Amino acid sequence: MKKHQSRRDFLKKSLFGMGGLYLSDFSLPPFSSNEVNPDTQKWNGLPSKKIKLIRTSSQFEREPLINPMGFKGGYLSELWQTISYLESESGSHSIGLGTQSVLWSDSTVFSTHSESGGNALMYILTERALQILRNQTLLSPIDLIDPLFSEVYEYAKYVTSNPALRKTFVLNALVSVDNALWLLYAKENGITDFDQLIPPKFRSTFSERHEKIAAIPLISYNVSPAEIKKEADNGYFFMKIKIGQSGTQKEMLEKDQKRLYEIHHILKDVRTPYTTNGKLPYYFDANGRYESKETFMRFLDYAKKIKAYDQIVMVEEPFPEEKEINVSDIPVRLTADESAHTDKDTIKRIQMGYKAVALKPIAKTLSMTMRIAKAAADRNIPCFCADLTVNPVLVEWNKNIAARLKSFPGLENLGLLESNGHQNYVNWDRMKSYFPKNNASWINVRNGFYYTNEEFFKNGGGIFDPIPHYENMFAKK
C-alpha cells in the first residue's frame, strides 16, 4: 500500500506541476464567489453561514474493471476515483468523491490520448478547481457552479487543445469538488439530512419519498446472453442496453440489429408485474452514434420486425449532439443525457423533441443536476437517475435523488436508478467496505430493487458520515 500511495503521490505532483506550467501562460478574470442568488441565500428560512476555505487538496485511486466496458464505439479498462478535500477557517473539513469517465464525457479526448492520459487531463481540472476555491468565501454551493464551471472550462479547452471540448468533461471533473462543497456547507450549517440540503426553490422537484427504487443493470456490448438471462432471473426488469457499436454506420447497424435479436430472444418471454403489458421494458443507449434519422429508423423497423418494438420504453442520445437534429417526429421516447449538460441545454433539447432526461448528479455535479431537474419538471418532462459506473458512495448520492423524483411514466410509486458498478469493478466489495453503512438495508439490490426506509431519508443514506479510508489520505502529519 505504501508503494501504491507513493506512486499516486508522485503522479499527482507531476500533474500539479504540469498544470502550473500551463497556468504560467494562461490567465482569466478574477474568480468571484460573492455574487449570491437571493433565492438560495437562505435555507429553511435561516441565513446561510459564510464559510472561508483555507485549505484544499486531492487524491485519486485507479480502479480496474472486470472486463473492458464498451460504448461510444470505444472501451474502458479502468476508472479513476477522485477525492477532493476542503477545510474551512473554522476548522471543519469535508471530503467529496467523484468517478472520472473520459469516454462518456468527451470521446474525442479519449480517442486522441492514452486512457491514462485522458484521465490525467481530467484530474488536472479537479486540481485547478481546488486551487481556485482556496481562500474563497462560500455561502451556498449552488451559487458557485456557474463561475467555477466557466473558469475551469476555459482552462480545460486550453490544456486539452480542444476548443470544442464538451461541457460534460469539465462537469465530470467538478463532481468531487462540488460534493465536498455540499458536505462542508451541511457541516457548517448543522444540516444532517438530504431534504434540508435542497434549496427551497428546488424542493417541489424532489418531493417524493419512494420506498422502492427499480435498479437498472447495464447490458454493454460484451455482456453475454447467459449473463443477461441471469440478471432477469435475479429480479431485474428494466434493462439498459448499449447500442451504437464500432465501425461504419452500416457495420454499426448490422451489429446493433444482431445484438437486439440476441437480447430479445433471451428476454421476450420473461414477465414482470411492474409494466402494463407484463413484458420487460427495453432502454437503449446509443451515445450519439447514429448519424441520421434514416439509419435510426432502420433500427426501429428491425425492432418491429422481430416484435421487440413494443418493449422499447426509451432510447437515449441516438444522434450526435452537434448535429442538433429535431426529433419531434421520432415515434419512441428519446432521452437526453450527455447533451443536457446544463439547465439551458436541457431546455433546448426539450424544445427539439426529447421527452425524458437522464440525470447524473454523479457526473454533472449535484448543483447542476438540481437545475437540470427543475428545468425538466417545469416542462412536465420525466427524469430518472443514470449511472457512470461510479463507486458505492456515489451510488448513495444518486439514490438520494432517485428516491425523490416523480415516478417515470408507467412505473407508479417507483423510483428508477441505473447502477452497474457491481457488474464492472474488480474490487467492488472492497470499495463498498469503505462505506460505514455498507451493511444497511438500502445498500444492496434485492429482487431488482433498492428498498429505502425512514433511516435512509433521515441520514441521507449515510453520505454525511466520515469515511476513514478517505479521511486517512488527508491526515495532517
C-alpha positions as CSV (number, residue, x, y, z in Angstrom):
1,M,0.0,0.0,0.0
2,K,2.9,2.3,0.8
3,K,4.4,1.8,-2.6
4,H,1.0,2.4,-4.3
5,Q,0.5,5.6,-2.3
6,S,4.0,6.8,-3.2
7,R,3.3,6.2,-6.9
8,R,0.0,8.1,-6.7
9,D,1.6,11.0,-4.9
10,F,4.3,11.2,-7.5
11,L,1.8,11.3,-10.3
12,K,-0.3,13.8,-8.5
13,K,2.7,16.1,-8.0
14,S,3.7,15.7,-11.6
15,L,0.2,16.6,-12.8
16,F,0.1,19.6,-10.5
17,G,3.4,20.7,-11.9
18,M,2.1,20.3,-15.5
19,G,-0.9,22.4,-14.5
20,G,1.4,25.0,-13.1
21,L,3.3,25.2,-16.4
22,Y,0.0,25.7,-18.3
23,L,-1.0,28.4,-15.8
24,S,2.1,30.4,-16.4
25,D,0.8,31.1,-20.0
26,F,-2.8,31.3,-19.1
27,S,-4.9,33.9,-17.2
28,L,-8.5,34.6,-16.6
29,P,-10.5,37.4,-14.9
30,P,-10.5,37.1,-11.1
31,F,-12.9,34.4,-9.8
32,S,-15.7,35.7,-7.6
33,S,-17.9,33.6,-5.4
34,N,-19.6,36.5,-3.7
35,E,-22.5,37.1,-6.1
36,V,-25.2,35.2,-4.2
37,N,-28.6,34.3,-5.7
38,P,-31.3,35.7,-3.4
39,D,-33.3,32.5,-3.8
40,T,-30.6,30.4,-2.3
41,Q,-29.3,32.9,0.3
42,K,-31.5,31.2,2.9
43,W,-32.0,27.5,3.7
44,N,-35.0,26.6,5.8
45,G,-35.7,30.2,6.4
46,L,-32.3,30.8,8.1
47,P,-29.4,32.8,6.7
48,S,-26.5,30.7,5.4
49,K,-23.2,30.9,7.2
50,K,-20.3,32.4,5.4
51,I,-17.6,29.8,5.0
52,K,-14.0,30.7,4.2
53,L,-12.0,28.0,2.5
54,I,-8.4,27.9,3.7
55,R,-7.1,24.5,2.6
56,T,-7.8,22.3,-0.4
57,S,-6.2,19.0,-1.5
58,S,-6.9,16.0,-3.7
59,Q,-6.1,12.4,-4.3
60,F,-7.2,9.7,-6.7
61,E,-7.3,5.9,-7.0
62,R,-7.3,3.8,-10.1
63,E,-9.9,1.0,-10.1
64,P,-9.7,-1.7,-12.7
65,L,-12.8,-3.1,-14.5
66,I,-13.5,-6.9,-14.7
67,N,-13.8,-6.7,-18.5
68,P,-13.3,-3.8,-20.9
69,M,-16.5,-1.7,-20.9
70,G,-17.7,-0.9,-24.4
71,F,-19.8,2.2,-25.5
72,K,-19.5,5.0,-28.0
73,G,-17.5,2.6,-30.1
74,G,-14.7,2.5,-27.5
75,Y,-13.7,0.6,-24.4
76,L,-12.7,1.5,-20.9
77,S,-10.4,-0.7,-18.8
78,E,-10.3,1.3,-15.6
79,L,-12.0,4.3,-13.9
80,W,-10.2,6.9,-11.7
81,Q,-11.8,7.7,-8.4
82,T,-11.1,11.3,-7.4
83,I,-11.1,12.6,-3.9
84,S,-11.4,16.3,-3.0
85,Y,-10.6,17.8,0.4
86,L,-11.8,21.2,1.7
87,E,-11.1,22.8,5.0
88,S,-12.7,26.0,6.4
89,E,-11.4,28.7,8.6
90,S,-13.4,27.3,11.5
91,G,-11.5,24.0,11.3
92,S,-14.3,22.0,9.7
93,H,-13.4,19.9,6.7
94,S,-15.2,17.7,4.1
95,I,-14.2,15.1,1.6
96,G,-16.1,14.6,-1.7
97,L,-15.8,11.8,-4.2
98,G,-16.0,11.6,-8.0
99,T,-15.6,9.0,-10.7
100,Q,-14.0,10.0,-13.9
101,S,-15.3,8.8,-17.3
102,V,-13.4,10.4,-20.1
103,L,-15.0,8.2,-22.8
104,W,-18.5,9.2,-21.7
105,S,-17.8,12.9,-21.2
106,D,-15.7,13.6,-24.3
107,S,-14.9,10.7,-26.7
108,T,-12.6,13.0,-28.7
109,V,-10.3,13.4,-25.7
110,F,-10.5,9.7,-25.1
111,S,-9.6,8.7,-28.7
112,T,-6.7,11.3,-29.0
113,H,-4.9,10.3,-25.8
114,S,-4.0,7.1,-24.0
115,E,-6.6,6.0,-21.4
116,S,-4.3,7.2,-18.6
117,G,-3.5,10.4,-20.4
118,G,-7.2,11.4,-20.8
119,N,-7.8,10.6,-17.1
120,A,-4.7,12.8,-16.2
121,L,-6.1,15.7,-18.1
122,M,-9.5,15.5,-16.3
123,Y,-7.7,15.2,-12.9
124,I,-5.8,18.4,-13.7
125,L,-9.2,20.2,-13.9
126,T,-10.1,18.9,-10.4
127,E,-6.8,20.3,-9.1
128,R,-7.5,23.6,-10.9
129,A,-10.9,24.0,-9.4
130,L,-9.5,23.4,-5.9
131,Q,-6.8,26.0,-6.5
132,I,-9.5,28.5,-7.4
133,L,-11.5,27.8,-4.3
134,R,-8.6,28.3,-1.9
135,N,-9.2,31.5,0.2
136,Q,-12.7,31.9,-1.4
137,T,-15.8,32.5,0.8
138,L,-18.7,30.2,0.3
139,L,-22.4,30.9,1.0
140,S,-24.1,28.2,-0.9
141,P,-22.6,25.6,-3.3
142,I,-25.2,26.1,-6.0
143,D,-24.1,29.7,-6.4
144,L,-20.6,28.6,-7.2
145,I,-21.3,26.3,-10.0
146,D,-21.6,28.9,-12.8
147,P,-18.4,30.9,-12.1
148,L,-16.4,27.8,-11.2
149,F,-17.5,26.0,-14.3
150,S,-16.9,29.0,-16.5
151,E,-13.3,29.4,-15.4
152,V,-12.4,25.8,-15.4
153,Y,-14.0,25.3,-18.8
154,E,-11.8,28.0,-20.4
155,Y,-8.7,26.4,-18.8
156,A,-9.8,22.9,-19.9
157,K,-10.1,24.0,-23.5
158,Y,-6.5,25.2,-23.2
159,V,-5.0,22.2,-21.6
160,T,-6.7,19.7,-23.9
161,S,-6.1,21.8,-27.0
162,N,-9.7,21.3,-27.8
163,P,-11.8,24.5,-28.4
164,A,-14.9,22.3,-28.9
165,L,-14.4,20.4,-25.6
166,R,-17.7,19.0,-24.3
167,K,-19.0,20.7,-21.1
168,T,-19.6,17.3,-19.5
169,F,-15.8,16.8,-19.4
170,V,-15.5,19.7,-17.0
171,L,-18.6,18.9,-15.0
172,N,-17.4,15.4,-14.5
173,A,-14.1,16.8,-13.2
174,L,-16.0,19.0,-10.7
175,V,-18.2,16.3,-9.1
176,S,-15.8,15.5,-6.2
177,V,-15.3,19.3,-5.6
178,D,-19.0,20.0,-5.7
179,N,-19.8,17.1,-3.3
180,A,-17.1,18.4,-0.9
181,L,-18.7,21.9,-1.0
182,W,-22.1,20.5,-0.2
183,L,-20.8,18.4,2.7
184,L,-18.9,21.3,4.1
185,Y,-21.9,23.6,3.7
186,A,-24.0,21.0,5.6
187,K,-21.5,20.6,8.4
188,E,-21.1,24.3,8.9
189,N,-24.9,25.0,8.9
190,G,-25.9,22.0,11.0
191,I,-27.7,20.1,8.2
192,T,-27.9,16.4,8.7
193,D,-30.4,15.1,6.1
194,F,-30.7,15.4,2.3
195,D,-34.1,17.1,2.3
196,Q,-32.6,20.0,4.3
197,L,-29.8,20.3,1.8
198,I,-32.2,21.0,-1.1
199,P,-32.8,24.8,-1.6
200,P,-36.4,25.8,-1.3
201,K,-36.9,26.6,-5.0
202,F,-36.0,23.0,-5.9
203,R,-38.0,21.1,-3.3
204,S,-41.1,20.6,-5.4
205,T,-38.9,18.8,-8.0
206,F,-37.6,16.4,-5.3
207,S,-40.7,15.9,-3.2
208,E,-41.3,12.1,-3.4
209,R,-40.1,9.6,-0.9
210,H,-40.1,6.3,-2.8
211,E,-39.8,3.1,-0.7
212,K,-38.8,1.1,-3.8
213,I,-36.3,2.1,-6.4
214,A,-36.1,-0.1,-9.5
215,A,-32.4,-0.9,-10.2
216,I,-31.3,-0.8,-13.9
217,P,-28.4,-3.0,-14.9
218,L,-26.2,-2.2,-17.8
219,I,-26.0,-4.5,-20.8
220,S,-22.9,-3.4,-22.6
221,Y,-21.5,-4.8,-25.9
222,N,-19.7,-7.8,-24.3
223,V,-22.3,-9.0,-21.8
224,S,-23.3,-12.5,-22.9
225,P,-26.9,-13.7,-23.4
226,A,-26.4,-16.1,-20.5
227,E,-25.4,-13.1,-18.2
228,I,-28.4,-11.2,-19.4
229,K,-30.7,-14.1,-18.5
230,K,-29.1,-14.3,-15.1
231,E,-29.9,-10.6,-14.4
232,A,-33.5,-11.2,-15.3
233,D,-33.6,-14.3,-13.1
234,N,-32.3,-12.1,-10.2
235,G,-35.3,-9.8,-10.5
236,Y,-34.0,-7.0,-12.7
237,F,-36.8,-6.0,-15.0
238,F,-35.7,-2.7,-16.6
239,M,-32.7,-3.2,-18.9
240,K,-30.3,-0.6,-20.2
241,I,-28.8,-1.9,-23.5
242,K,-25.8,-0.3,-25.2
243,I,-26.1,0.1,-29.0
244,G,-24.1,2.2,-31.4
245,Q,-21.3,-0.2,-31.8
246,S,-18.0,0.4,-33.6
247,G,-17.5,0.6,-37.3
248,T,-19.1,2.4,-40.2
249,Q,-22.8,3.3,-40.0
250,K,-23.7,0.2,-42.0
251,E,-21.5,-2.0,-39.8
252,M,-22.9,-0.4,-36.6
253,L,-26.5,-1.0,-37.7
254,E,-25.8,-4.7,-38.5
255,K,-24.1,-5.2,-35.2
256,D,-26.9,-3.4,-33.3
257,Q,-29.6,-5.5,-35.1
258,K,-27.8,-8.7,-34.3
259,R,-27.4,-7.6,-30.7
260,L,-31.1,-6.7,-30.4
261,Y,-32.1,-10.1,-31.8
262,E,-29.8,-11.9,-29.2
263,I,-31.2,-10.0,-26.3
264,H,-34.9,-10.1,-27.4
265,H,-34.6,-13.9,-28.0
266,I,-33.5,-14.2,-24.3
267,L,-35.9,-11.8,-22.7
268,K,-39.1,-11.8,-24.9
269,D,-40.9,-14.4,-22.7
270,V,-39.8,-13.0,-19.3
271,R,-42.7,-11.5,-17.5
272,T,-42.9,-8.7,-14.8
273,P,-45.8,-7.3,-12.7
274,Y,-44.4,-3.8,-13.0
275,T,-45.4,-2.9,-16.6
276,T,-48.9,-2.7,-18.1
277,N,-48.2,-5.3,-20.8
278,G,-46.3,-7.6,-18.4
279,K,-43.1,-7.5,-20.6
280,L,-39.7,-6.3,-19.7
281,P,-39.1,-2.6,-20.8
282,Y,-36.0,-2.0,-23.1
283,Y,-34.0,1.1,-22.6
284,F,-31.4,1.6,-25.4
285,D,-28.4,3.9,-25.1
286,A,-26.8,4.8,-28.4
287,N,-24.4,7.5,-27.1
288,G,-24.8,9.6,-30.2
289,R,-23.6,7.0,-32.7
290,Y,-26.5,7.2,-35.2
291,E,-25.6,10.0,-37.7
292,S,-29.1,10.2,-39.4
293,K,-32.7,9.6,-38.7
294,E,-32.8,7.2,-41.7
295,T,-30.3,4.8,-40.1
296,F,-32.0,5.0,-36.7
297,M,-35.4,4.4,-38.2
298,R,-34.0,1.2,-39.8
299,F,-33.1,0.1,-36.3
300,L,-36.6,0.7,-35.1
301,D,-38.1,-1.0,-38.2
302,Y,-36.0,-4.1,-37.4
303,A,-37.3,-4.0,-33.8
304,K,-40.8,-4.1,-35.2
305,K,-39.9,-7.0,-37.5
306,I,-38.8,-9.2,-34.6
307,K,-41.6,-7.9,-32.4
308,A,-39.3,-6.1,-29.9
309,Y,-40.6,-2.6,-30.7
310,D,-43.5,-2.5,-28.2
311,Q,-41.0,-3.2,-25.4
312,I,-38.9,-0.1,-26.2
313,V,-39.6,2.4,-23.4
314,M,-36.9,4.9,-24.4
315,V,-33.8,5.5,-26.5
316,E,-31.0,7.7,-25.1
317,E,-29.0,10.0,-27.2
318,P,-29.3,8.4,-30.6
319,F,-27.8,11.3,-32.5
320,P,-24.6,13.3,-32.3
321,E,-25.2,16.4,-30.2
322,E,-23.6,18.8,-32.6
323,K,-26.0,17.8,-35.4
324,E,-28.9,19.3,-33.4
325,I,-31.5,17.1,-35.1
326,N,-35.1,17.8,-34.3
327,V,-36.6,14.6,-33.1
328,S,-40.2,15.6,-32.6
329,D,-41.3,13.1,-35.3
330,I,-39.5,10.1,-33.9
331,P,-42.2,7.6,-32.7
332,V,-40.4,6.5,-29.5
333,R,-39.5,8.4,-26.4
334,L,-36.0,9.9,-26.8
335,T,-33.9,10.7,-23.7
336,A,-31.3,13.4,-23.3
337,D,-28.2,12.5,-21.3
338,E,-24.8,14.0,-22.0
339,S,-26.2,16.6,-24.4
340,A,-28.2,18.0,-21.5
341,H,-25.0,19.5,-19.9
342,T,-26.8,22.3,-18.1
343,D,-30.3,23.5,-17.5
344,K,-30.1,25.8,-20.6
345,D,-29.0,22.8,-22.7
346,T,-31.8,20.7,-21.2
347,I,-34.5,23.3,-22.2
348,K,-33.0,23.3,-25.8
349,R,-33.2,19.5,-26.0
350,I,-36.8,19.5,-24.8
351,Q,-37.7,22.1,-27.5
352,M,-36.0,19.7,-30.0
353,G,-38.4,16.9,-29.0
354,Y,-36.7,15.0,-26.3
355,K,-39.2,13.6,-23.9
356,A,-37.1,12.4,-20.9
357,V,-33.8,13.4,-19.2
358,A,-31.3,11.1,-17.6
359,L,-30.0,12.9,-14.5
360,K,-26.4,12.3,-13.4
361,P,-25.6,14.2,-10.2
362,I,-22.6,11.7,-10.0
363,A,-21.3,13.0,-13.4
364,K,-22.5,16.6,-13.8
365,T,-22.5,17.7,-10.1
366,L,-25.4,17.9,-7.7
367,S,-25.5,21.7,-8.2
368,M,-26.1,21.5,-11.9
369,T,-28.4,18.5,-11.6
370,M,-30.8,20.3,-9.4
371,R,-31.1,23.0,-12.0
372,I,-31.5,20.4,-14.9
373,A,-34.2,18.5,-13.0
374,K,-36.2,21.7,-12.3
375,A,-36.0,22.8,-15.9
376,A,-37.4,19.4,-16.9
377,A,-40.0,19.2,-14.2
378,D,-41.3,22.7,-15.1
379,R,-42.0,21.4,-18.6
380,N,-43.5,18.1,-17.4
381,I,-40.6,16.1,-18.7
382,P,-39.8,12.9,-16.6
383,C,-36.4,12.3,-15.2
384,F,-34.6,9.3,-13.7
385,C,-31.0,8.7,-12.4
386,A,-28.4,7.1,-14.7
387,D,-25.0,5.8,-13.7
388,L,-21.5,6.5,-14.7
389,T,-20.2,3.2,-13.2
390,V,-19.5,5.1,-10.1
391,N,-18.1,3.9,-6.7
392,P,-20.5,2.7,-4.0
393,V,-20.5,6.0,-2.1
394,L,-21.7,7.9,-5.2
395,V,-24.4,5.4,-5.7
396,E,-25.9,6.7,-2.5
397,W,-25.7,10.3,-3.7
398,N,-27.6,9.1,-6.9
399,K,-30.1,7.2,-4.8
400,N,-31.0,10.3,-2.8
401,I,-32.1,12.0,-6.0
402,A,-33.8,8.9,-7.5
403,A,-35.8,8.4,-4.3
404,R,-37.2,11.9,-4.5
405,L,-38.1,12.2,-8.2
406,K,-41.6,11.7,-9.5
407,S,-42.2,8.2,-10.9
408,F,-41.2,7.6,-14.5
409,P,-44.3,7.1,-16.8
410,G,-45.6,3.6,-16.5
411,L,-43.9,2.9,-13.2
412,E,-46.2,4.0,-10.4
413,N,-44.8,4.7,-7.0
414,L,-41.3,3.6,-8.0
415,G,-38.0,5.4,-8.3
416,L,-35.7,4.5,-11.2
417,L,-31.9,4.2,-10.8
418,E,-29.2,2.8,-13.0
419,S,-26.4,1.2,-11.1
420,N,-23.8,-1.1,-12.7
421,G,-20.7,-0.9,-10.5
422,H,-21.3,-4.3,-9.1
423,Q,-21.2,-5.7,-12.6
424,N,-17.9,-4.0,-13.6
425,Y,-15.4,-3.3,-10.9
426,V,-12.8,-5.9,-9.9
427,N,-12.8,-4.5,-6.4
428,W,-16.4,-3.6,-5.8
429,D,-16.7,-5.4,-2.5
430,R,-13.6,-3.8,-1.2
431,M,-14.7,-0.3,-2.3
432,K,-18.1,-0.9,-0.7
433,S,-16.4,-1.9,2.6
434,Y,-15.0,1.7,2.9
435,F,-18.6,3.0,3.4
436,P,-19.5,2.9,7.1
437,K,-23.1,2.0,6.4
438,N,-22.2,-0.8,3.9
439,N,-24.5,-3.3,5.6
440,A,-27.6,-1.0,5.7
441,S,-30.8,-2.4,4.3
442,W,-30.9,0.1,1.4
443,I,-27.3,-0.6,0.1
444,N,-27.8,-3.8,-2.0
445,V,-30.3,-4.7,-4.7
446,R,-32.9,-7.3,-3.7
447,N,-35.0,-8.8,-6.4
448,G,-34.3,-5.9,-8.7
449,F,-35.0,-3.1,-6.2
450,Y,-33.3,-0.9,-3.7
451,Y,-35.5,-0.6,-0.6
452,T,-35.4,2.7,1.3
453,N,-36.8,3.4,4.8
454,E,-37.1,6.2,7.3
455,E,-33.5,5.8,8.4
456,F,-32.3,6.3,4.8
457,F,-34.2,9.5,4.4
458,K,-33.2,10.7,7.9
459,N,-29.4,10.4,7.3
460,G,-29.2,10.7,3.5
461,G,-28.3,7.1,3.1
462,G,-25.0,7.7,5.1
463,I,-23.4,10.3,2.8
464,F,-22.9,12.7,5.7
465,D,-20.8,10.2,7.6
466,P,-17.0,10.4,7.6
467,I,-15.2,7.6,5.8
468,P,-11.9,6.6,7.4
469,H,-10.4,5.2,4.2
470,Y,-10.5,8.7,2.6
471,E,-10.0,10.6,5.8
472,N,-6.6,8.9,6.3
473,M,-5.5,10.2,2.9
474,F,-5.5,13.8,4.2
475,A,-4.5,13.2,7.8
476,K,-2.2,16.0,8.9
477,K,1.3,14.8,9.6
